[in-house]
Amino acid sequence: MKTWLIAVFALAWAAPAISSDKASAELELSWHEIEKFTDIRAANDSRSRFHERVQRNFEKYFQEIANKLPEGYSWQVTVTDVDLAGEVDYFATNTGQAIRVIKEVNSPAIRFNHLLRDQYGEEVVGGEERLRDMSFMSRLTPRGSTPEFAFEREMLQDWFKKELQPKLTQHAALPPKVSQP
């Protein structure tokens, strides 16, 4: 009886953790010749560490999108170019230390190839995407410290809502082209 009570208690305690696991699409993200990207210049960091930080953040942003895709889907993404918001300026401060200055004329952009497949291996959407957010300054309002690459994250989230999500909904309404298992 005591063992049974412990098992029931353990199961009840673990149930919220089990049910909160949200399935998502499998993401395969790669980078093509990052050293040739338009602008991922480091302001006050080593180039390699800054590239790693850019990659880590963008991987997180693409994973956020993949988490919104249905379970069983696979999404292959190859980032081919990034142009971060703003530009590195050595003369913006009196010390001569480089900082990234965000101005409206230096809008964020990203270019990537992608292929999204459903659980049957059918292509949902794919191709090259060229995103540039010319109105990025009007989207986010600075509140103290803004997360790093927030403009780029917002641009990707906006693309997902306006472009990818409608195509996903449209595809889900169609019958599968292959025989189901």
BATI-275990 format. One line per field, with one value per residue (C-alpha): residue number from 1; chain; x, y, z. Coordinates in Angstrom, 2 decimals. Last residue first. Example, Ala and Ser with C-alpha at 12.3 -4.5 7.8 and 13.67 -1.06 7.14 Angstrom:
2
num <- c(2 1) .
chaine <- c(A A) .
east <- c(13.67 12.30) .
north <- c(-1.06 -4.50) .
up <- c(7.14 7.80) .
END
This chain:
181
num <- c(181 180 179 178 177 176 175 174 173 172 171 170 169 168 167 166 165 164 163 162 161 160 159 158 157 156 155 154 153 152 151 150 149 148 147 146 145 144 143 142 141 140 139 138 137 136 135 134 133 132 131 130 129 128 127 126 125 124 123 122 121 120 119 118 117 116 115 114 113 112 111 110 109 108 107 106 105 104 103 102 101 100 99 98 97 96 95 94 93 92 91 90 89 88 87 86 85 84 83 82 81 80 79 78 77 76 75 74 73 72 71 70 69 68 67 66 65 64 63 62 61 60 59 58 57 56 55 54 53 52 51 50 49 48 47 46 45 44 43 42 41 40 39 38 37 36 35 34 33 32 31 30 29 28 27 26 25 24 23 22 21 20 19 18 17 16 15 14 13 12 11 10 9 8 7 6 5 4 3 2 1) .
chaine <- c(A A A A A A A A A A A A A A A A A A A A A A A A A A A A A A A A A A A A A A A A A A A A A A A A A A A A A A A A A A A A A A A A A A A A A A A A A A A A A A A A A A A A A A A A A A A A A A A A A A A A A A A A A A A A A A A A A A A A A A A A A A A A A A A A A A A A A A A A A A A A A A A A A A A A A A A A A A A A A A A A A A A A A A A A A A A A A A A A A A A A A) .
east <- c(1.61 -0.21 -0.05 1.59 0.03 -1.46 -4.90 -4.79 -5.94 -2.57 -0.85 -2.94 -2.22 1.51 1.40 -0.35 2.28 5.27 4.57 2.93 3.45 6.85 8.10 7.09 8.97 12.07 11.95 11.35 14.44 16.52 15.40 16.07 19.68 20.79 17.92 16.96 18.18 15.95 12.74 13.42 10.25 10.30 8.47 9.02 12.79 12.43 10.52 12.89 12.89 14.81 14.15 15.46 14.12 15.36 13.29 11.02 7.48 5.43 7.56 6.19 8.26 5.22 5.58 5.74 8.76 10.08 12.99 15.04 17.52 18.54 19.04 18.89 18.41 18.47 18.01 20.92 19.16 17.01 20.01 21.43 25.02 27.16 30.09 33.82 35.97 37.42 37.13 35.01 32.24 30.50 33.84 34.57 31.15 29.91 26.66 22.99 20.76 22.70 23.21 23.18 23.87 23.64 21.79 21.00 17.72 16.34 12.96 11.52 7.90 6.98 5.40 3.79 5.69 5.66 8.81 10.53 9.95 11.58 14.35 15.03 15.41 17.67 19.87 20.00 21.25 23.92 25.10 25.42 27.24 29.61 30.30 31.01 33.42 35.24 35.47 36.82 34.63 34.18 32.21 32.03 31.13 28.24 27.59 27.41 28.33 31.58 33.07 29.83 30.53 27.29 25.75 23.71 20.45 18.67 15.44 13.16 9.61 8.07 6.48 5.53 6.53 4.08 2.19 5.19 6.20 2.63 2.32 5.54 3.98 0.91 3.09 5.32 2.30 0.69 3.97 4.45 0.89 1.40 4.62 2.83 0.00) .
north <- c(5.14 7.74 7.47 10.44 13.62 14.51 16.17 19.96 22.05 21.67 23.21 26.39 26.71 26.29 28.82 31.27 30.64 31.13 34.56 37.06 35.46 33.92 37.07 39.13 36.76 37.04 40.86 40.95 38.80 41.07 44.17 42.49 41.66 41.91 42.37 46.00 47.56 50.26 50.08 51.02 50.93 48.33 48.57 52.15 51.78 48.60 50.30 49.26 45.63 43.63 39.96 38.05 34.50 31.82 28.74 26.37 25.68 22.66 20.01 16.56 14.35 12.74 14.66 17.93 19.42 22.97 23.96 27.08 29.39 32.48 36.21 38.57 42.31 44.93 48.59 51.03 54.23 54.31 54.68 52.29 53.01 49.98 51.10 51.46 53.08 56.38 57.77 60.80 58.54 58.21 58.31 54.60 53.73 50.19 50.25 49.95 46.91 43.79 42.77 39.00 36.75 33.11 31.50 27.91 26.61 23.07 22.64 19.25 18.63 15.80 18.05 21.14 24.43 26.97 25.51 25.92 29.68 29.84 27.63 30.22 32.88 30.69 29.86 33.60 34.26 31.53 32.53 36.21 35.28 32.96 35.69 38.12 35.68 35.16 38.87 39.80 42.20 45.95 46.77 43.43 43.51 41.32 43.33 42.09 38.45 37.21 35.76 33.84 31.69 29.69 29.06 26.01 25.34 21.98 22.42 19.54 20.77 21.16 19.19 21.07 19.51 20.97 17.68 15.77 18.41 18.79 15.01 14.53 15.32 13.21 10.29 10.58 10.73 7.70 5.74 6.71 5.67 2.29 1.69 2.38 0.00) .
up <- c(-42.36 -44.48 -48.22 -49.84 -51.17 -47.78 -47.90 -47.87 -44.89 -43.14 -46.17 -45.95 -42.24 -42.86 -45.67 -43.34 -40.60 -42.88 -44.33 -41.98 -38.56 -39.34 -41.05 -38.00 -35.70 -37.91 -37.93 -34.16 -33.60 -35.84 -33.95 -30.59 -31.57 -27.91 -25.51 -24.85 -21.60 -20.24 -22.16 -25.77 -27.85 -30.54 -33.83 -34.99 -35.32 -37.36 -40.16 -42.95 -41.80 -44.38 -45.10 -48.08 -48.04 -50.41 -51.05 -49.22 -48.17 -47.15 -48.83 -48.12 -45.84 -44.25 -40.94 -42.86 -44.56 -44.30 -46.53 -45.99 -47.62 -45.70 -46.06 -43.11 -42.82 -40.09 -41.00 -41.05 -42.19 -39.04 -36.78 -34.20 -33.22 -32.48 -30.33 -31.01 -28.36 -29.52 -26.00 -26.93 -28.16 -31.53 -33.39 -33.70 -35.15 -35.77 -37.70 -36.93 -37.23 -38.14 -41.76 -41.96 -44.94 -46.05 -43.13 -44.05 -42.61 -42.65 -40.99 -40.08 -39.13 -36.77 -34.17 -35.62 -35.91 -33.07 -31.50 -34.87 -34.58 -31.15 -32.53 -35.25 -32.55 -30.37 -33.35 -34.06 -30.53 -30.60 -34.08 -33.14 -29.92 -31.79 -34.36 -31.49 -29.88 -33.20 -33.99 -30.57 -28.66 -28.53 -31.67 -33.43 -37.09 -38.15 -41.24 -44.83 -44.17 -45.75 -42.52 -42.00 -45.04 -45.00 -41.58 -40.68 -38.84 -38.66 -36.71 -35.75 -35.40 -31.99 -29.21 -26.10 -22.80 -20.28 -19.96 -18.65 -16.13 -14.93 -14.54 -12.51 -9.11 -9.82 -10.93 -7.87 -5.55 -7.23 -6.99 -3.34 -2.55 -4.31 -2.40 0.90 0.00) .
END
